Amino acid sequence: MPTLFRFLFFCATIAAMIYGTMYALVLFVEPKERQITVRIPSERVNPTQE
């Protein structure tokens, strides 16, 4: 039985480390805003009348 508890403790420790890393990323990393340009073909903007 002690090996089961050791295994569960190991899994809980790994899960806590992953959760802590994700939480730290949410708090400390800010996305950078930038402008983007998307080219739209003229056929989509001005469809030809047939």
C-alpha positions as CSV (number, residue, x, y, z in Angstrom):
1,M,0.0,0.0,0.0
2,P,2.8,2.5,0.6
3,T,3.8,2.4,-3.1
4,L,0.3,3.3,-4.1
5,F,0.4,6.4,-1.8
6,R,3.8,7.2,-3.1
7,F,2.6,7.0,-6.7
8,L,-0.5,9.1,-6.0
9,F,1.7,11.7,-4.2
10,F,4.0,11.8,-7.2
11,C,1.1,12.3,-9.6
12,A,-0.4,15.0,-7.4
13,T,3.0,16.7,-7.2
14,I,3.4,16.7,-11.0
15,A,-0.2,18.0,-11.5
16,A,0.4,20.8,-9.0
17,M,3.6,21.8,-10.8
18,I,1.9,21.9,-14.1
19,Y,-1.0,23.9,-12.6
20,G,1.4,26.3,-11.0
21,T,3.2,26.9,-14.2
22,M,0.0,27.6,-16.1
23,Y,-1.1,30.0,-13.4
24,A,2.2,31.8,-13.5
25,L,2.0,32.1,-17.2
26,V,-1.5,33.7,-16.9
27,L,-0.3,36.2,-14.3
28,F,3.0,37.3,-15.7
29,V,2.9,37.0,-19.5
30,E,1.2,39.8,-21.4
31,P,0.4,39.3,-25.1
32,K,1.8,42.0,-27.4
33,E,-0.6,43.9,-29.6
34,R,0.3,44.4,-33.2
35,Q,-1.4,45.4,-36.4
36,I,-2.0,42.9,-39.1
37,T,-2.8,43.3,-42.7
38,V,-5.1,40.7,-44.5
39,R,-5.2,40.9,-48.3
40,I,-8.6,40.2,-49.7
41,P,-8.8,39.3,-53.5
42,S,-10.7,41.8,-55.5
43,E,-13.0,39.0,-56.8
44,R,-14.4,38.6,-53.3
45,V,-14.9,42.3,-52.7
46,N,-16.3,43.1,-56.2
47,P,-17.9,39.9,-57.6
48,T,-18.5,40.1,-61.3
49,Q,-22.1,40.1,-62.5
50,E,-22.9,37.5,-65.1
